[in-house]
Amino acid sequence: MTSSQKAPAAAGAKAHPASQLGELSLRGISRAYGSHLALHPLDLTISGGEFVALLGPSGCGKTTALNCLAGLLPLTAGEIVLDGRRIDTVPPEKRGFGMVFQNYALFPHLTVRANVAFGLKMRGVAKAETNRRVEEVLRLVRLGEQAHKHPGQLSGGQQQRVAIARAIVMEPALVLMDEPLSNLDAALRLEMRSEIRRIHQEFGLTTIYVTHDQEEALSLADRLVVLHAGRVSQIGTPAELYEHPADPHVAAFMGYRNLLPMDVVATDAGGTVAQRPGLRLTGTVVGPRAQVAAGRQVTVAIRPEDLRVAEADEPPIGEAVAEVVEYHGRVLHVEAITPHGDRIHLKARGQVRPGDALSLAVDPDRALFFPPVGEATQPDGGPATQAPGAGGGLGEAVS
């Protein structure tokens, strides 16, 4: 799927005429600070009812893109078109978007009800209509019983729901969320992920959500936009990116924790074989096989759950010694080290203890070979990004 390709609206989204948009198009939008291009030209089309997540590490350009869309930052180039009307020259307050920030930005001296109603009052909405909309939204976010309380009397998750309610009570064409769960503990993050998705569906919202957490993005979004150094690495559905990452950077965010440069030693009808000291394996080439001829270097990507302890009659790809073993319920997460110092991560179902010698195996279709940096092509024809952990050991990918 190309960066400008459009996906259908989310299945099952409830119609809500006042809050739905038809189509939002970002056409080559970019943002520069002097000579530094923080956001390279981005093309993206979003349909009404979609939930799109901008995913990437700090400094990748995702918040810059969101702020450009909100009107908080002017564009250096490109245009934003909403239902056929150009809006990038329109002031932020005139765009009709709702925004949910990391810090919630609630008024501490106002009750929950007053916080939610504040924007409507500023716009001069009639009292009866304000009351109706506030009550409807409080019911939707399940805060009716807390309506009389002040923010300081609420839990973090409840405060987050107030912030969401305040944004959607305006019945915006688009809701923008900038890492709204980053200040919550693990249990609340999990609970609020479900709440945000439920609210999105029940209110018929169109949502753009910024996060660095791949689990959040995978669980919430209809489509993901993975950014790296201000450039789009890949755009697609969660399943597309999870199963078919376009480059090592996307692979790292999709759980391929084991990333390692290796040398191609053979490529024929039987597959492509690569090796480095202590490791030799057959894998699947991402992109044209001609780019990974014998003698070239590739970045090999393997998920921990796809790397396993070899069976007795199975030829191993290498040997390693278990160093750290973590209990994860039905499986063990094992961090092991090869005789040549490469750290690898795998899942094991049998008994493994620190110090155990392990023979390793992986199926060829579960080991991805990415061509050298600058030679792989993305879905939009752009160059590949630098492989996370290139030059280091397995397991040096960003988390």
C-alpha positions in Angstrom: 0.0 0.0 0.0 1.5 3.4 -1.0 1.6 6.3 1.3 -1.1 8.1 -0.5 -3.4 5.0 -0.8 -6.8 5.2 0.8 -8.3 2.5 3.0 -12.0 1.9 3.6 -13.7 3.3 6.6 -13.5 1.1 9.8 -16.1 -1.7 9.7 -18.8 -1.3 12.2 -18.2 2.4 13.0 -21.5 4.1 14.1 -22.7 6.9 11.9 -22.8 10.2 13.7 -23.3 12.9 11.0 -22.1 15.9 13.1 -18.7 14.2 13.8 -18.0 12.4 10.5 -15.8 13.6 7.7 -15.8 12.3 4.2 -12.1 12.4 3.3 -9.0 14.1 4.6 -6.0 14.4 2.3 -2.4 15.3 3.3 -0.7 16.2 0.1 3.1 16.4 0.4 3.0 18.2 3.7 6.4 18.9 5.3 7.9 21.0 8.1 11.4 22.4 8.3 13.3 24.2 11.0 15.9 26.2 9.2 18.0 23.7 7.2 16.6 20.7 9.2 13.7 18.9 7.7 11.8 17.5 10.6 9.0 16.1 8.4 9.7 15.0 4.9 6.8 15.3 2.3 4.0 13.1 3.6 1.1 11.9 1.4 -1.9 10.3 3.2 -5.6 10.0 2.6 -7.9 9.2 5.5 -11.5 8.2 5.2 -14.3 9.1 7.6 -14.5 6.6 10.5 -10.8 5.5 10.2 -8.5 5.2 13.2 -4.9 6.0 12.0 -1.9 5.7 14.2 1.4 7.6 13.6 4.0 5.3 15.1 7.7 5.8 15.7 10.4 6.7 18.2 11.0 10.1 19.7 12.1 12.6 17.1 10.7 10.7 14.2 8.3 13.5 13.1 5.0 12.0 14.3 4.1 14.8 16.7 5.3 17.4 14.1 2.8 15.9 11.6 0.0 16.0 14.2 0.7 19.7 15.1 0.9 20.6 11.4 -2.5 19.0 10.9 -3.9 20.7 14.0 -2.6 24.1 12.7 -0.3 24.5 15.7 2.7 24.5 13.2 2.6 26.1 9.8 3.5 23.9 6.8 6.8 24.4 5.0 5.3 22.8 1.9 2.2 20.9 0.8 -1.5 21.3 1.6 -4.3 19.7 3.7 -7.6 19.2 2.1 -10.8 18.3 4.0 -13.8 17.2 2.0 -12.5 19.1 -1.1 -11.7 22.3 0.9 -8.1 23.4 1.6 -7.7 24.0 5.3 -3.9 24.4 6.0 -4.4 28.2 5.7 -7.3 28.1 8.2 -6.5 29.1 11.9 -6.5 26.1 14.3 -9.7 27.2 16.1 -11.5 27.3 12.8 -10.6 23.8 11.7 -13.1 22.1 13.9 -10.8 19.4 15.2 -10.7 18.0 18.7 -7.3 17.4 20.4 -6.3 15.3 23.4 -2.9 16.0 24.9 -0.5 14.0 27.0 -1.1 16.1 30.1 -4.9 16.3 29.7 -4.9 20.1 30.2 -8.0 20.1 32.5 -9.1 23.1 34.5 -8.5 22.1 38.1 -11.1 24.6 39.5 -13.9 23.3 37.3 -16.0 20.2 37.8 -16.0 17.4 35.2 -19.3 18.6 33.8 -17.9 22.2 33.6 -14.7 21.0 32.0 -16.6 19.2 29.3 -19.0 22.0 28.7 -16.3 24.7 28.5 -15.7 24.7 24.8 -19.5 24.7 24.0 -20.0 27.7 26.2 -17.1 29.6 24.5 -18.8 29.0 21.2 -22.1 30.3 22.4 -24.0 27.0 22.1 -27.4 27.3 23.7 -27.7 26.0 27.3 -30.2 23.3 26.5 -28.1 21.9 23.6 -25.0 22.2 25.8 -26.6 20.1 28.5 -27.8 17.5 26.1 -24.4 17.1 24.5 -22.5 17.0 27.8 -24.9 14.4 29.3 -24.6 12.2 26.1 -20.8 12.4 26.1 -20.5 11.8 29.9 -22.6 8.7 29.4 -20.4 7.6 26.5 -17.2 7.9 28.5 -18.9 6.4 31.6 -18.3 9.4 33.9 -21.9 10.4 34.7 -21.5 9.6 38.4 -18.3 11.7 38.6 -19.8 14.7 36.8 -19.8 16.8 40.0 -16.2 16.1 41.0 -13.0 18.1 40.2 -10.1 16.7 38.3 -8.0 16.3 41.5 -10.6 13.8 42.8 -10.3 11.5 39.8 -7.9 8.7 38.9 -5.6 9.1 35.9 -7.8 7.0 33.7 -10.9 9.1 34.7 -9.0 12.3 33.9 -8.1 10.9 30.5 -11.7 10.2 29.8 -12.6 13.8 30.8 -10.0 15.0 28.2 -11.5 12.8 25.6 -15.1 13.9 26.5 -14.1 17.5 26.2 -12.7 16.9 22.7 -15.6 14.9 21.3 -18.4 17.0 22.8 -17.6 19.6 20.2 -18.6 16.9 17.6 -15.4 17.4 15.7 -14.7 16.3 12.1 -11.4 14.8 13.4 -9.9 13.9 16.8 -6.2 14.2 17.2 -4.6 12.3 20.1 -0.9 12.9 21.1 0.3 10.0 23.2 -2.7 10.3 25.5 -1.8 7.2 27.6 1.9 8.0 28.2 1.2 9.2 31.8 -0.8 6.1 32.9 0.5 2.9 34.6 0.5 -0.4 32.6 -2.9 -1.6 33.9 -4.6 1.7 33.1 -3.0 1.9 29.7 -4.5 -1.4 28.8 -8.0 -0.4 30.1 -7.9 2.9 28.3 -6.9 1.4 25.0 -10.2 -0.5 25.0 -12.1 2.6 26.1 -10.6 4.7 23.3 -11.4 2.2 20.7 -15.0 1.8 22.1 -15.5 5.5 22.1 -14.1 5.9 18.6 -16.6 3.3 17.3 -19.7 4.3 19.3 -19.3 8.0 18.5 -18.4 7.5 14.8 -15.2 9.4 15.2 -12.3 9.8 12.8 -9.1 9.6 14.8 -5.4 10.2 14.3 -3.4 8.9 17.2 0.3 9.5 17.9 2.3 6.8 19.8 5.7 5.2 20.2 4.1 2.0 21.6 3.6 -0.6 18.9 1.1 -2.6 21.0 -1.1 0.4 21.3 -0.9 1.1 17.6 -1.6 -2.6 16.7 -4.6 -2.9 19.0 -6.2 0.5 18.2 -5.6 1.4 14.6 -7.2 0.5 11.3 -4.0 1.7 9.6 -0.4 2.5 10.8 2.0 5.1 9.5 5.5 4.2 10.7 7.9 7.2 10.7 11.7 7.3 11.0 13.8 10.4 10.9 10.9 12.4 9.5 10.2 10.0 6.6 7.5 7.4 6.1 8.9 3.9 6.4 5.6 2.1 5.7 1.8 2.6 5.7 -0.6 -0.3 6.0 -3.0 -2.3 8.2 -1.6 -3.8 11.4 -1.7 -7.2 9.8 0.3 -6.0 6.7 3.0 -4.4 8.8 3.2 -7.2 11.3 3.5 -9.9 8.6 5.3 -8.0 5.9 7.5 -5.2 7.3 9.1 -3.1 4.5 12.5 -2.5 6.2 14.4 -3.3 9.3 13.1 -0.2 11.1 9.5 -1.3 10.7 10.5 -4.9 11.6 11.9 -3.6 14.9 8.6 -2.0 15.8 6.7 -5.0 14.7 8.5 -7.3 17.2 11.5 -8.5 15.2 13.8 -8.0 18.2 16.6 -10.0 16.7 18.3 -7.9 14.0 21.8 -8.7 12.7 23.9 -7.9 9.6 25.0 -11.1 7.8 26.8 -12.0 4.6 24.9 -13.8 1.8 26.8 -17.0 0.8 24.4 -18.6 -1.6 21.1 -17.9 -3.4 19.4 -20.4 -5.6 16.1 -22.2 -6.1 16.6 -23.8 -2.7 16.6 -20.3 -1.0 19.0 -17.7 0.2 21.7 -18.5 2.8 23.5 -16.0 4.9 26.0 -16.3 7.7 28.3 -14.6 10.2 30.7 -16.2 12.7 28.7 -18.9 14.6 25.5 -18.5 12.7 24.3 -19.8 9.3 20.7 -19.9 8.1 18.3 -19.9 5.2 15.8 -17.1 5.0 13.2 -15.2 2.9 14.3 -12.1 0.9 12.2 -9.0 1.3 12.1 -7.3 -2.2 13.9 -8.5 -5.4 16.2 -11.4 -4.8 18.7 -9.8 -7.2 19.6 -7.3 -4.5 21.0 -10.0 -2.3 23.4 -11.9 -4.5 26.3 -13.9 -2.9 28.8 -11.7 -1.4 26.4 -9.0 -0.4 25.3 -8.0 3.1 21.8 -8.3 4.4 20.1 -7.4 7.7 18.4 -10.6 9.1 15.3 -10.1 11.2 13.8 -12.8 13.4 11.1 -12.5 16.1 11.9 -14.2 19.4 8.8 -16.4 19.1 10.1 -17.7 15.8 13.6 -18.6 17.1 13.5 -21.9 19.0 15.5 -24.6 20.5 16.3 -27.1 17.8 14.8 -30.6 17.9 17.2 -33.5 18.2 17.1 -34.4 14.5 17.0 -30.8 13.3 20.1 -29.1 11.8 20.8 -26.0 14.0 21.6 -22.5 12.7 24.0 -22.1 15.5 24.8 -22.5 19.2 24.3 -20.2 22.2 24.3 -20.2 26.0 21.3 -19.1 27.9 22.2 -16.1 30.1 18.8 -14.6 31.2 15.6 -16.7 31.5 12.3 -14.9 32.3 9.1 -16.7 33.2 6.2 -15.5 31.0 3.6 -18.0 31.9 3.4 -20.8 29.4 6.6 -19.8 27.7 10.1 -18.7 28.8 11.8 -15.7 27.3 15.4 -16.5 26.9 18.3 -14.1 26.3 21.3 -16.1 25.1 24.8 -15.3 23.8 26.6 -17.0 21.0 30.3 -18.0 21.2 31.1 -14.9 19.1 29.2 -12.5 21.4 25.9 -12.0 19.6 23.0 -11.6 21.9 19.8 -13.3 20.8 16.2 -13.5 22.1 14.0 -16.6 21.8 10.9 -18.2 23.4 11.1 -21.7 24.9 8.4 -24.0 26.1 10.7 -26.6 27.7 12.9 -26.3 30.7 15.8 -23.8 30.2 18.1 -22.5 32.9 20.8 -19.9 32.8 24.1 -21.6 31.6 22.3 -24.2 29.4 23.9 -24.7 26.0 21.2 -24.3 23.3 21.1 -25.4 19.6 19.0 -22.9 17.7 16.6 -23.2 14.8 14.3 -21.0 12.7 12.0 -21.7 9.7 13.2 -20.0 6.5 9.9 -18.1 6.1 10.4 -16.6 9.5 13.8 -15.2 9.0 13.6 -12.0 6.8 16.5 -10.8 4.7 16.5 -7.1 4.0 18.8 -5.7 1.3 21.6 -3.3 2.1 20.7 0.2 3.2 20.0 2.5 0.3 19.2 -0.4 -2.0 15.8 -1.7 -0.6 12.8 0.1 -1.9 9.7 1.0 0.1 6.1 0.8 -1.1 6.3 4.4 -2.2 9.6 3.9 -4.0 11.7 5.7 -1.4 15.0 4.5 0.1 15.2 2.1 3.0 16.1 3.4 6.4 19.2 2.4 8.4 18.7 -0.9 10.1 18.3 -0.6 13.9 21.2 -2.4 15.5 23.2 -2.7 12.3 26.7 -3.5 13.1 25.8 -5.0 16.5 24.4 -8.2 17.9 21.0 -9.8 17.6 18.5 -8.1 19.9 19.9 -4.5 19.5 16.7 -3.2 17.9 14.8 -0.3 19.4 12.0 -1.3 21.7 
